[in-house]
Amino acid sequence: MTLSDTPSSPAGADRTFQVDLRGLVDLLSHHLYSSPRVYLRELLQNAVDALTARHGLEPAAPADAFGIRLYADGSVVRVEDDGVGLTEADVHSFLATIGRSSKRAERIAEQRGDFIGQFGIGLLSCFLVADEIHVLSRSARTPDAPVVEWRGRGDGSYTVRALPASARPRPGTTVTLTPRADAGEWTRPAEVHALARHFGSLLRHPVTFGDGTGGPGASVNPEPAPWARTYPTPGTRSRALAAYGEEVFGFTPLDTIELDLPAVGLKGIACVLPETVPAGRRHGHRVHVKGMLLSEQAEEILPEWAFFVRCVVDAESLRPTASRESLYEDDTLAAVRDALAERLRAWIARTAAGDPDLLGRFLQAHHLAVKSLAVHDDEILRMLLPWLPFETTDGHCTLDEFARTHRTVLVTSSVEEFRQVAAIASAAGLGVVNGGYTYDRELVHRLPEIRPEASVADLDPATLTAHLDPVDRETELAATAYLAQARDALAVFDCDVALRTFQPASAPALLLDSREARHERTRSRLAREQQGGLWGDILGHLRQEAPRAQLILNQLNPLVRTAVTIDEPELARTSAEALYGQAAMLSRRPLRPAESSLINRSFLDLLAHALRKDS
């Protein structure tokens, strides 16, 4: 697209755009749409809108009085409708002017909400599969107008001519495409039939397909949408909706939730996925607008937390984007999203109240989705928090079960911290919940809202060490020299060493350290590198308060009882490093390079010492 700029143009004069029609057609037809297959959807959509306008002219006509007929034999694709048709003036205005839509015409503006399309450029999609579009139309609005023929070409040129009434005896429009050689994948008879069923299976107007064999044509949409049918019993209806969901999505739903929003003319179903969905993964939903399939990947129809369902819906009032492959984000869509979210909440509430077996299977698969909802929804929190599973020192169980055994519930801030203390805390009779998973710590702290008699506190090292038994004074005095060597060896890790007794006796040592403490020590080391200035003063203050890690040696463990008697300094240091490395590995946190090096060195040193002793 360029601007006209002739030497004779006076300064400041208005200039007009010079449009390269071939380039514009190529841009719109090849970059507006995701796939060539949408050409058939656009032809069906135009036909449906024409039928809608025809019914507006003849409201007394039966709903099935006018229909759409498709034909494909490998050499041509043809779509014929009994719709409102076009006059020659309409053709010049609406087919030959890109960006204008007959559905915006003033005479039918009040009916705009009845039409699928809003942009009037869908016919350009036909250039994805053909170099020429042939349109033959007769107007029902102006019965005495001649039949009009329009031929549009991909280079932006077109011709229009009037034909006698015999060229098309009845009102309506026929669009014929002669496919290019490279478009056979999308224009073979079987593919045209499949695309017609894919896009038009829920259309309210009768649609038939013929392949030139002389038969009456197969119905593309023989039955209405499953939610629009009548069934003898509620159970029959439920099974039919579930079967439809399985046909559309390819899985057997855990349950099927019927959706009905009369204000926007939306009906459909939400199928509960039977298996766990990875956190944050959102499924696309199948959205029809007035029966026409708009998108199979419409994520925007539901909130992010609702990733445990896949929906198929048909709506009257949702607005498609220009390509008609997604939904326009506006107030209507936002309201629909909120209303559908409320339907899912209501289903969860009904299931919690009346079907504990289904609730159990649902929570087993989708507890993360429910936890994300419970964080922000007090009603769901009250209903389901007692039922949600958590990792605890008593195994995986619900908070309700856990709180019956432990009046004080302790919660860790990370998975790493839980793994460090789980076995020791369990042996000490402490009730600890792993709060390191998404949403878990926040939800555990809200347990008193549901069970006022329960108390919740964050687990800290002091709480745990208070439940570890001290050794007798004689044993502690005997281990003083060893503990001093151990503290000196582990000073590089800002780690203190203490001797206690705790269960299980098979655990030689417990390393108490947290991610936050390690971050504090990192800042402390940075402070030591600063020399004066405001920043040095600030970091120096942090250094004074940086918490240290604690390596708690278990006097009940035979290996530790032997280690604390070592009087050889180097061997004492090596054994302390080995105990630290083993405790660090048992915490299952990522090891720092210095820790990995320490583990390797201490193992080799102990091996060398054993070989020297045997020689």
C-alpha angles and dihedrals in degrees: 000000000000137000120247111242116175124175091236093060109109118236112276093014119144114258129200131227118256105215124206097215095191090054093045093050090048091049095050098040098043103034105031093061129057098218139009089243091077090076089084093048090053092050091049091047093052089049092050092050090050090052090049090054090047091054088050088059094044106029093165092062116107115261092247096043092100126042149162126256124196126196132184130164102163095268100062140014116211132184118190127184138181091224134132095289130204138269122217090261089052090051093053091046102041111022098038099041114073113219098024121105129200086219088068093056111128094236093064100027091113090060095050094115090062093066129084098209126063105173110053096219099099093104089068089070088073088072086070089075106018138039094215135038119204118199125185115184142169122193122237089189092060104030096182094052115111123252109268127213121201126185117189123187132201092246089068097257126121143175130213129194137168119240132193119268090255090070087073115007096190132048118263141076136274121198116194127190128190102206122227117243091253093054099066091110090067102033105048111119094247092049093048090052091048092048091049091054092043095053102027109035091111099041114130095219120076112261123188133183129211128185099195097265092118098250124132092259131256121267113247094196107025095162135037120248111295092246090054094057128089122240131194095235138014089245092056090050092049092050092047093052091047090050090051091050090051091049093050100040104026099236135090106249119235083221138341122233116202114222124205125166107169093183091069098024093248123156132163146099138275114215115209109225113239095215137054116276118215112255113271095011112131124199122217118241130221109245126186123188113207089340097309116115107244104174142349092200104049102147094168096072093080134036119262095255092061095078091127093078139055118207137206112192140165117209137184103200106039114113120229123216120245093274091046089226099108140019126270110243105236140130092280093056091046091052091048091050091052093047093050090048088055090052090054091049090051090052091052090050093050092047093049091050101042114017114043092169092057090043091054093051091046094051092045089059102032110026091127092058091048092048091053089052095044091056090065102025116069093191093055089044092056093046102043112020092089088053100046117106121237134180108250141162086264091056126256108336142135122275089241091060093042094050091054089062100036119043089189113050115199119200129197124220096224142025089241092057092049092052091050095056107023100098094040094045092049092051089049091053095248119145109224128175123201103243095175097094122089112287094353101108093047092048095047090054088056093056093101088063087066100030109029091186092063123085126203128200137169114256115242130177092254091059092053098041089051087065094051114094118240119234120245118273095251093054092047092051091049090053096047096100093047093048090051090053090047093051091049092049093049098040089100087068094046087243128152121205127218136172120229140147121243143146138293094049089202089072107086097189144005122213112207110196136129137205090245092052091051090051090051091051090049089056089047092055089049089053091056089057093054120090113206127308131101094291091053091051091050094048091043089059090050089050091059091057100038108129119231128226117248127220106198112198116208112229089195090066114092093219092055092047088056095043096054090058094059110119098180105099098212093046090047091053092047093050091049090051090050092050090049092049093049091050091048091052092048089057087063093217120137109277120233116235091252090054093049089050091049092052093051093045095047092049092051092045092051090047091050091049091051092050092050090050092052095047 
